[in-house]
């Protein structure tokens, strides 16, 4: 598992109901990374409905699976988060 995959799973683990796929993309996670997590059984994508005022739109929520939680638990560093040195 790559550091980016671990970071994505950590973000998903922090939001039990899931995160809109568009928001994951906005945070810099790629379609390929999300698809890889889904194909590996570490995450799932489910359709949902969001309401903005009177408008209703269809969205996709990315959610961590139990296997994804176990994967990050087994790889968790001492500090409890996966960080990237951006220097």
Secondary structure by P-SEA (a helix, b strand, c coil): ccaaaaaaaaaaaaccccccaaaaaaacccaaaaaaaaaaccbbbbbbccccccbbbbbbbbbbcaaaaaaaaaacccccbbbbccc
